[in-house]
Amino acid sequence: MIGNSNIQIRRMAVVAWTPLLLLAACTQTDVPGMKDGDAMSVSLQISAVEMQAGSAETRAGSAETRAASTTLTAGSIGVFREAVTFADGTTTRAAQTNVEYTYASPAWTLAAGQTAIDLIPAPAKVYAYYPHKTGNGNITIANDGTSTIPVTSGKYEGVIDADGATTTSDPADICISGTQTASSNNASVNFQLTHALALLKIGLTRATETDATPPECKVTKISLKNSNLSNTANLRISDGTFSGRNATTTAVGWPLTGVSLAKGAATQYIYARIIPNNLTGGIEITLTVEGKEMKVNAPVFNALPGKIYTLQIVVHNTKLSFNSSVEVKEWTDYTNKLEGDLDYES
């Protein structure tokens, strides 16, 4: 009897352990598209968002050197993840588009009311843009990386402080990261943003031969004209290409206030963001000075994304002249010190 009891106990132990052994045998490798160590699903983690430049740059006459990148620690970005399929080829996660993440020191976190970007073991393409547009911001949403956002040429609306530093970026100055891959095994990303548009920096200097007792030399309007200068276009967020350019011979112009060129005063600067294109034939620039229109042609140049093009114009009594060639620099970040900046309003 004792021997039979021991046998019975051993049988019960085997039965009791059987479900546990079966559970242990059912590893993650039994889930389609997964291998040992994989997590079924994790949320995207943003390690940093940086504004990039093509190269470091030192300002003339200054020991100050601009860094090639600057960490962004304010505002919101919109993040996209393209549709992704498990390795079994049948199970697909739908794309996630324009998900808002905001910076709250010391990290980037999911904005209230948003659904986190979801990652599985299969690599997925992710990318971002800045600044985030609420309510989809007229973005044309697509699941295959072809989502677009409208962009415009016109006056640069950023805030410039007394020291010439851009303290607030223009909401229409769209910056994009390009695509990279992320997965549940590699869920942390660093978005490196670049400007999708180009920036014109237009310097205005009063000629030395102007009348000894001239008027105030007040500039009240500026307009730019070129057949390849588009008022509007659609920017593909994933790769920075443009479509639907509104190429027109109609000038892109805006009013100016507070722009007076005192005799002997330093050069004053105004800024315009433009949709990149080869400006064949050059730009015709028209200034309204003391109520009269004056025109001058700037040379031909290929306006590229993320570049600053400086055009120097001299204002004479009855005409304008273009001084020197077009200067090209990297548009590094939204806190750049752009020397000689003028804070102006329309």
Legacy VTK file of the C-alpha trace (Angstrom):
# vtk DataFile Version 3.0
C-alpha trace
ASCII
DATASET POLYDATA
POINTS 346 float
0.000 0.000 0.000
2.789 2.355 0.831
4.542 1.591 -2.439
1.359 2.159 -4.453
0.800 5.458 -2.662
4.253 6.664 -3.650
3.600 5.740 -7.241
0.298 7.608 -7.155
1.951 10.727 -5.707
4.639 10.679 -8.399
1.941 10.368 -11.101
0.088 13.371 -9.653
3.317 15.395 -9.651
3.873 14.625 -13.329
0.313 15.657 -14.156
0.666 18.872 -12.139
3.874 19.870 -13.919
2.633 19.091 -17.417
0.739 22.444 -17.997
3.763 24.370 -16.760
6.048 22.505 -19.142
3.669 23.195 -21.995
3.629 26.900 -21.123
7.401 27.001 -20.969
7.620 25.303 -24.371
5.369 27.985 -25.952
7.988 30.707 -26.435
7.783 33.909 -28.455
9.208 32.005 -31.424
5.761 30.450 -31.827
4.253 33.875 -32.564
4.372 34.682 -36.312
7.110 37.138 -37.187
8.852 36.962 -33.795
12.046 35.470 -32.378
13.465 34.999 -28.903
13.915 38.289 -27.072
11.348 40.168 -29.166
8.560 42.177 -27.631
5.204 41.960 -29.353
4.666 45.720 -29.272
6.397 48.706 -27.694
5.974 52.461 -27.986
8.386 54.675 -29.893
10.896 56.473 -27.674
12.335 59.826 -28.830
15.855 60.232 -27.475
16.385 63.697 -28.986
15.255 66.109 -31.699
18.030 68.126 -33.327
18.161 70.926 -35.862
20.877 70.071 -38.364
23.194 72.117 -40.543
25.385 71.129 -43.433
28.559 72.264 -41.680
29.870 74.241 -38.734
30.320 77.919 -39.465
32.305 80.810 -38.004
30.984 84.338 -38.354
33.313 86.819 -40.021
35.139 89.017 -37.515
34.028 86.901 -34.586
35.445 84.031 -32.564
31.964 82.582 -32.217
31.456 79.263 -33.989
28.004 77.890 -34.709
27.489 74.227 -33.973
26.477 71.943 -36.801
23.389 70.917 -34.837
21.312 72.259 -31.974
19.076 70.235 -29.687
15.445 71.284 -29.893
13.888 71.645 -26.443
10.591 73.368 -27.150
7.401 72.976 -29.145
5.833 69.936 -30.771
6.661 67.610 -33.643
4.410 65.452 -35.814
5.557 61.830 -36.148
4.649 59.320 -38.865
5.071 55.545 -38.952
4.361 53.764 -42.223
2.307 50.571 -42.318
4.334 47.523 -41.241
3.813 43.776 -41.709
4.915 40.909 -39.445
7.389 38.408 -40.872
4.543 35.980 -41.581
3.486 38.343 -44.348
-0.172 38.342 -43.330
-0.491 40.436 -40.170
-0.205 44.181 -40.766
-0.255 47.175 -38.474
-1.882 50.199 -40.107
0.126 53.384 -40.567
0.067 56.072 -37.875
0.171 59.657 -39.097
0.758 63.104 -37.616
1.028 61.883 -34.022
1.966 64.814 -31.802
4.888 64.642 -29.375
5.800 67.623 -27.201
8.885 68.561 -25.229
8.476 68.685 -21.463
11.853 68.869 -19.737
13.778 66.663 -19.779
12.198 64.593 -22.557
9.850 64.348 -25.536
6.519 62.810 -24.548
3.263 61.890 -26.223
0.821 64.804 -26.328
-2.493 64.530 -24.508
-5.196 62.733 -26.461
-2.721 61.115 -28.886
-2.046 57.410 -29.488
1.600 56.449 -29.156
3.540 55.286 -32.206
3.429 51.498 -32.005
6.418 49.322 -32.972
6.619 45.581 -33.643
9.671 43.370 -34.410
9.479 44.072 -38.144
11.349 47.323 -39.014
9.094 50.261 -39.904
9.898 53.608 -41.484
9.386 56.575 -39.158
9.861 60.286 -39.760
8.867 63.637 -38.293
8.289 67.296 -39.080
8.347 70.527 -37.051
6.389 72.472 -35.949
3.376 70.191 -35.507
0.142 71.362 -37.107
-2.981 70.766 -35.050
-6.097 69.413 -36.685
-3.835 67.817 -39.333
-2.880 71.283 -40.586
-4.301 70.566 -44.062
-1.890 67.640 -44.356
-2.800 65.180 -47.107
-2.545 61.866 -45.272
-1.261 58.724 -47.011
-0.076 55.375 -45.646
2.910 54.865 -47.955
5.149 57.800 -47.106
3.546 60.261 -49.533
1.770 62.476 -47.003
2.185 66.151 -47.904
1.893 69.469 -46.106
1.241 72.839 -47.802
4.091 75.372 -47.761
4.237 79.014 -48.871
6.730 81.678 -49.882
6.561 85.039 -48.131
7.818 87.167 -45.282
9.698 85.279 -42.586
7.500 85.543 -39.497
10.001 84.516 -36.845
10.732 86.733 -33.857
14.192 88.316 -33.850
15.610 89.831 -30.685
17.775 92.941 -30.270
20.970 90.869 -30.495
19.943 89.425 -33.833
19.007 85.974 -32.538
15.895 84.242 -33.873
14.121 83.437 -30.638
10.926 82.043 -32.152
10.691 80.122 -35.399
8.219 80.979 -38.148
5.257 78.542 -37.982
5.443 78.320 -41.788
9.124 77.332 -41.676
8.611 73.577 -41.986
11.502 71.339 -40.954
11.652 67.605 -41.707
13.713 64.654 -40.507
13.786 62.223 -43.419
13.030 58.541 -42.803
14.743 56.044 -40.532
13.771 52.591 -39.314
12.588 51.567 -35.866
11.205 48.389 -34.342
10.354 46.881 -30.977
14.004 45.790 -30.779
15.254 49.292 -31.634
12.562 51.649 -30.363
14.635 54.752 -29.600
15.122 57.335 -32.359
16.893 60.661 -32.756
15.075 62.894 -35.240
17.495 65.183 -37.077
15.561 68.044 -38.640
16.533 70.229 -41.581
14.763 73.221 -43.105
12.612 72.249 -46.082
12.536 75.837 -47.395
15.242 78.358 -48.315
15.719 81.751 -46.680
16.430 85.053 -48.411
18.278 87.624 -46.332
17.922 90.984 -48.076
20.217 93.762 -46.940
19.251 97.401 -47.568
21.943 100.096 -47.502
21.580 103.756 -48.329
23.961 105.043 -50.978
26.604 107.545 -49.863
25.849 109.899 -52.764
22.225 110.499 -51.774
21.090 114.088 -51.197
22.563 115.888 -48.222
19.091 116.585 -46.871
17.035 113.702 -48.291
13.663 112.488 -47.060
13.447 109.781 -44.438
14.097 107.141 -47.110
11.332 104.998 -45.692
10.761 101.591 -47.295
7.124 100.493 -47.084
6.889 97.433 -49.354
8.977 94.735 -50.971
8.089 92.220 -53.675
9.982 89.376 -55.352
9.297 88.145 -58.868
10.516 85.124 -60.850
8.665 82.648 -63.060
10.028 79.778 -60.916
9.249 81.444 -57.599
6.185 79.627 -56.309
3.664 81.161 -53.950
2.533 77.727 -52.774
3.465 74.057 -53.104
2.976 70.705 -51.392
5.916 69.282 -49.439
6.280 65.519 -49.102
7.121 65.149 -45.420
9.079 61.902 -45.748
11.688 63.069 -48.273
11.378 66.838 -48.825
10.278 66.743 -52.457
7.778 69.291 -53.778
4.700 68.960 -55.964
1.885 71.248 -57.075
4.107 74.298 -57.380
2.106 77.425 -58.049
4.719 78.857 -60.430
3.554 82.319 -61.409
4.790 85.635 -62.739
2.793 87.373 -60.019
5.128 88.923 -57.475
5.364 87.615 -53.917
5.181 90.759 -51.801
4.335 92.130 -48.373
4.227 95.502 -46.600
6.992 96.723 -44.300
6.859 99.097 -41.360
9.678 100.703 -39.438
12.225 100.301 -42.240
13.938 103.675 -42.636
17.420 104.046 -44.085
19.059 106.904 -42.245
22.075 108.428 -43.942
25.216 106.624 -42.843
23.254 104.014 -40.887
24.195 100.336 -40.860
22.658 97.919 -43.331
19.214 96.703 -42.317
17.946 93.222 -43.146
14.582 91.749 -44.003
13.839 88.060 -44.527
11.739 85.928 -46.840
11.191 82.182 -46.865
10.959 80.740 -50.389
10.055 77.380 -51.874
13.298 75.935 -53.276
13.757 76.019 -57.046
16.246 77.108 -59.680
15.508 80.803 -60.050
16.350 81.041 -63.736
16.700 84.646 -64.855
17.270 85.894 -61.319
14.860 87.631 -58.966
13.339 90.992 -59.766
13.162 92.885 -56.479
10.848 95.875 -56.149
10.997 98.276 -53.222
8.533 101.040 -52.509
10.697 103.908 -51.211
9.007 107.130 -50.141
5.962 106.103 -52.166
7.899 105.361 -55.372
8.667 101.924 -56.829
12.281 101.047 -57.610
13.413 97.785 -59.209
16.637 95.785 -59.418
17.531 92.302 -60.657
19.488 89.887 -58.469
21.600 87.190 -60.206
20.417 83.705 -61.068
20.879 81.142 -58.300
19.563 77.722 -57.389
17.633 78.138 -54.130
18.191 74.945 -52.137
16.529 73.749 -48.919
18.288 74.719 -45.715
20.355 77.529 -47.230
20.427 81.271 -46.499
20.945 83.495 -49.547
22.089 87.038 -48.753
21.333 89.743 -51.330
22.777 93.217 -50.778
20.842 96.149 -52.291
21.925 99.780 -52.356
19.195 102.443 -52.368
20.044 105.539 -54.422
18.005 108.700 -54.957
16.024 107.310 -57.904
17.165 103.716 -58.374
18.407 100.530 -56.732
21.649 98.695 -57.420
22.760 95.180 -56.563
25.962 95.103 -54.555
28.300 92.126 -55.007
27.267 88.494 -55.554
24.792 86.240 -53.754
26.274 84.934 -50.491
25.268 81.402 -49.465
25.403 79.995 -45.925
23.885 77.104 -44.020
20.573 77.760 -42.288
21.539 76.066 -39.086
18.806 76.314 -36.481
15.900 78.355 -35.211
18.063 80.052 -32.560
20.726 81.263 -34.996
22.311 84.650 -34.525
21.731 86.214 -37.935
23.904 89.300 -37.712
22.310 92.698 -38.375
18.743 91.371 -38.208
15.884 93.843 -38.221
12.779 93.192 -36.165
9.917 94.305 -38.381
6.185 93.818 -38.656
3.706 93.949 -41.480
LINES 1 347
346 0 1 2 3 4 5 6 7 8 9 10 11 12 13 14 15 16 17 18 19 20 21 22 23 24 25 26 27 28 29 30 31 32 33 34 35 36 37 38 39 40 41 42 43 44 45 46 47 48 49 50 51 52 53 54 55 56 57 58 59 60 61 62 63 64 65 66 67 68 69 70 71 72 73 74 75 76 77 78 79 80 81 82 83 84 85 86 87 88 89 90 91 92 93 94 95 96 97 98 99 100 101 102 103 104 105 106 107 108 109 110 111 112 113 114 115 116 117 118 119 120 121 122 123 124 125 126 127 128 129 130 131 132 133 134 135 136 137 138 139 140 141 142 143 144 145 146 147 148 149 150 151 152 153 154 155 156 157 158 159 160 161 162 163 164 165 166 167 168 169 170 171 172 173 174 175 176 177 178 179 180 181 182 183 184 185 186 187 188 189 190 191 192 193 194 195 196 197 198 199 200 201 202 203 204 205 206 207 208 209 210 211 212 213 214 215 216 217 218 219 220 221 222 223 224 225 226 227 228 229 230 231 232 233 234 235 236 237 238 239 240 241 242 243 244 245 246 247 248 249 250 251 252 253 254 255 256 257 258 259 260 261 262 263 264 265 266 267 268 269 270 271 272 273 274 275 276 277 278 279 280 281 282 283 284 285 286 287 288 289 290 291 292 293 294 295 296 297 298 299 300 301 302 303 304 305 306 307 308 309 310 311 312 313 314 315 316 317 318 319 320 321 322 323 324 325 326 327 328 329 330 331 332 333 334 335 336 337 338 339 340 341 342 343 344 345
